[in-house]
């Protein structure tokens, strides 16, 4: 089979390896032939960050975790060969024509024509998991900092949950244009205006009941959230941190009586099926975030587009034939 391999910083090659053999794998293991996969921001560090030369090449298949496909072989009582599924690949090794997974993180696909859209159940499931922690959002002023794929899905979900205003913040106008399609009520380009003043105007001085940080990988935006949230409001930290310890304005957080919530990952068996229902039943429209379809063999180009925001890239789907 063909698989992708990171052989140097920001360099992916397609190589040939054996199809995984599940005969000696534990009960519940499934072998999946890939249909579609998608590039996530959390896949970027392995591709983009420089590591010691001795680390390369990285393990084949790194790094992809948003995957759908068909069961090619099964040691599970729940899945048989030919079943169409969404699954989390073992060790995020889904950048391959075949990958191993387990029945605990595998979900049957509904009947739905747009395979690329139903693939978005994986990222949407993580948004649903985060929103489970927030309680009632009816009539609330909300702000979503960052309008990459996850921020766009969050904007739409907050609208579905009854938020009064959904203010989308980003540095790129083309992503803010998609924010409107994903039901943001207001957009702010943080490179052009005073963000706190703009939020104050949008909320008639109230500031936001809820601010969601969807960027990660630095400390500036999580501290900015403190300026956007009202006293006794809530900050939801969704963006992935690169450092174990952040330079966080704890004094402001403490004195404003802010609730701070972290969220990572989904409850697979509950959140992915709900996400599939929302997409297949038309309750959330995910197609605006899908900007590119590329052959799996052009994974390097897809990762470059995602990293450098080339050609209006938001969500890139890789196709396996």
Buried (B, 14 or more C-beta within 10 A) or exposed (E): BBBBBBEBBBEBBBBEBEBBEBEEBEEBBBBBBBBBBBBBBBBBEBBBEEEEEEEBBBEBBBBBBBBBBBBBBBBBEEBEEEBBBBBBBBEBBBBBBBBBBBBEBBBEBBEBEEBBBBBBBBBBBBBBBBBBEBEEBEEBBBBBBBBBBBBBBBBBBBBEBEBBBBBBBBBBEBBBEBBBBBBBBBBBBBEEEEBEEBBBEBBEEBBBBBBBBBBBBEBEBBBBBBBBBBEEBBBBBBBBBEEEEBEBBEEEBEEBEBBBBEBEEBEBEEBBBBBBEBBBEEEBBBEBBBBBEBEBBBBBBBBBBBBEBEEEBBBBBBBBE
